[in-house]
Amino acid sequence: MTIYFYSTREEYGCFSNFSSHGFELDGLYWSTSEHYFQAQKFVGTPHVEQIRLVKTPKDAARMGRERTRPLRQDWEQVKDDTMRQAVLCKFQTHTDIRDILLSTNNVEIVENSPIDFYWGCGADGSGKNMLGKILMEVRDILHHTYRIDIDNKTIK
């Protein structure tokens, strides 16, 4: 079995970076993981705050893709870790969606994006599915944390 997700309105929509599950990271509040991810492309510039404060994740995504903004030089090296940090924080913050992610056990998770061949599987399924892979990594981290908590008789 495989779990496919894409739209926030579908089952497992909470796996999307557009889902409205805000969190605090780096001392700031982020409305969505998309806001955080896109803003990190411009660390050390006023663009971070501009992106952080826009109303929708769609606007954050659009702004993050505008190449009129100065993309940080190490972005290709740090983008996966940046996404991992945002996704982990999101699922650590919200117990309801953490339970949904944990309930998927060891099932493969795929972002069914027809246009994204890096974060998603792409139209033909040949994409890297990095967001799905990161969700599964985060699930493993949370499973481990949850088990440790049960062993210590302290459940988060």
N, C-alpha and C positions, 0 to 999 in steps of 0.2 A: 504493500500500500504506500501511496505517496500523498502528502497534503500539498495542494496547490493553493496559493493565495495571491491576491493582487489588489483588489478594491477593498477599501475599508468597510464597505457595505455588505460584503460577503462573509460567510463563515470564515473564521481565522483572519478577519480583517485587522485584528489587533496586531498582527505580525507586520503589517505595513508601516513604513516610516511616516506615513501620512496620518496614522491613527492618533486621535487626540488624547494621548497619555503623556502629559508633561512630567518633567523631572528637573532636579537641580544637579548641575554638573559644572565644575570649574567655578563655583561660587555664584553662578547665575541660574535663573529659571528659564527653561526651554519649553515651549508649547508642544513641540513634537520632536522626535529624533531626526526628522528631516531638517528642521530649523538648525539643530545643533550641527549636524553633519555638514550642511552647506556653509554655515558660518565659519567652520574650522578651516575652510579653504583660504581664509583671509586673516588668519591670526595676526594680531598686532596692528590691525588697521581699523578705521571706523566702520568698515563694511560688516564686521562681526555684529555690531550692535544694530545696524540697519536691518540685517537679515533676521536677527533674533526677535526683533519687534514687529515684523510684518505679520499680518493677520492669519494667513493661511499657509499650510505647508507647500501648496502649489506655487505661491508667490516666492517662498524661500527657495524652492527648487529652481524657479526661473532666474532669480537673482544670482544664485550660486553658479549657474551655467553661463551667465553673461561674461564674455571674455574681455569686456571693457574693464573689469575689475582685475587687480593684480593677484593672480593665483600664486600661492606660496610655492617656492621652488621644490620643496621636498614632498609635495602632495602625493605623487604616485607611490612614494615609499611609506607614507603614513595613513593613507586613506582607509585601508582595511582595519587597522588598529583603532582609528577614529570611529568607524562604524561599529566595531565590536564594543568599544567603551560606551557609546550611546545606547546600543541595544541592551547591553547588560544593565546599565543604569535604569533604563525604562522598565525592564522586567523585575528588577530588584525593588523598584518604587511601588509598583502596582500589583498587589497580591492576586487580584481577579485574573489579570492576564498572565501572571506567572503560573497560576494553576492551570490555565488553558495550555500554555506551552509545555508544562510538565506532564500534562495528561496525554500528550502526543507520544510519550515513551520514546521508542527508538525509530519512529517512522520518519522517512525522508521528508524534508520540507523544501518546497520549491517556490520561488517568486516567479509567478507565471506572467512575466512581463513580455509582451510581444515586441517591445522596442529596445529593451535593455539586455545586451548580451554579456554584460559584466556582472551586474548585481542580480540579474534575473536569468531566465533560461532562454530568452529570445523567442522569436516567432516559430523557429523550427526546433526548439528544444536543445540546441547545441551550445547555449550560453554557459558561462561559468557558474551562475547561481551563487555568487558570493554572499548575498544577503541570506539565502536559505542555509548556506554552510555556517554562517555566523550565528544564525538562530539556533542551529543544532549544537554548536559549540557552547552557546550561552545556556541552552537546555542542559547540557552535560555539567556545566559549572553549577547551575542551580540544583540539579539532582544531587551532586556531591555535597553541596552546602546543606541541602535539606536532610540528607542522610546523616551528616555529622551532627546536625542539630537534634535529630531524633536520638542518636547515640548519647548525646549529652543531656537528653531529656529537656532540651529547650527548643521548642518549635517556633520558628519565626512566623 
